[in-house]
Amino acid sequence: MIATMEVLFRYLVFDDVGEPIRRFRTKHEAECYVLHRPNHKIERLPPQPKENVFNLITDEPPF
C-alpha cells in the first residue's frame, strides 16, 4: 500500500526548514500550494523501478 501512495503522490513539498510537509499528485497542485510560501520547495520522487516478471519465475515449466 505504501508503494501505491508513493506512485499516486509523486511531488513532495518541503518547508523552509527542509522537512517534508505535504504530498501532491501533480506539479500544478504543488505549485499552487507553494505560490504564497516563498521558502518552500518542490521535489519530485523518482519513479519506481520496473520489476521484471521473468525474475519471479524460479522453476522451469514441466513440459
C-alpha positions as CSV (number, residue, x, y, z in Angstrom):
1,M,0.0,0.0,0.0
2,I,2.9,2.4,0.7
3,A,4.3,1.9,-2.8
4,T,0.9,2.8,-4.2
5,M,1.0,6.0,-2.1
6,E,4.4,6.9,-3.5
7,V,3.2,6.4,-7.0
8,L,0.0,8.4,-6.6
9,F,1.6,11.3,-4.7
10,R,4.7,11.9,-6.6
11,Y,5.5,15.6,-5.6
12,L,6.7,16.4,-2.1
13,V,6.7,20.0,-0.7
14,F,9.4,20.8,1.8
15,D,9.1,23.8,4.2
16,D,11.8,26.3,4.9
17,V,13.5,24.1,7.5
18,G,13.7,21.2,5.0
19,E,11.0,18.9,6.4
20,P,8.6,17.3,4.0
21,I,5.1,18.6,4.9
22,R,2.7,17.8,2.0
23,R,2.4,15.4,-0.9
24,F,0.6,16.2,-4.2
25,R,-0.3,14.2,-7.3
26,T,0.5,16.8,-9.8
27,K,3.1,19.5,-10.1
28,H,0.4,22.1,-10.7
29,E,-1.2,21.3,-7.3
30,A,2.2,21.6,-5.6
31,E,2.9,24.9,-7.3
32,C,-0.4,26.3,-6.3
33,Y,0.3,25.3,-2.7
34,V,3.8,26.9,-2.7
35,L,2.6,30.1,-4.5
36,H,2.5,32.2,-1.4
37,R,5.1,30.4,0.6
38,P,8.4,31.7,-0.6
39,N,10.8,29.4,1.2
40,H,9.0,26.2,0.4
41,K,10.4,24.0,-2.4
42,I,9.0,21.1,-4.5
43,E,10.8,17.9,-5.2
44,R,9.6,15.0,-7.4
45,L,10.0,11.5,-6.2
46,P,12.0,9.2,-8.5
47,P,9.8,6.7,-10.5
48,Q,9.5,3.2,-9.1
49,P,11.9,0.7,-10.8
50,K,10.1,-1.7,-13.0
51,E,10.0,-5.2,-11.8
52,N,11.0,-7.9,-14.3
53,V,8.3,-10.5,-14.2
54,F,10.6,-13.2,-15.6
55,N,12.8,-12.9,-12.5
56,L,9.9,-14.1,-10.4
57,I,9.8,-17.5,-12.2
58,T,12.1,-19.8,-10.4
59,D,11.2,-23.3,-11.8
60,E,11.3,-24.5,-15.3
61,P,7.9,-25.4,-16.9
62,P,7.1,-29.2,-16.6
63,F,7.0,-29.9,-20.3
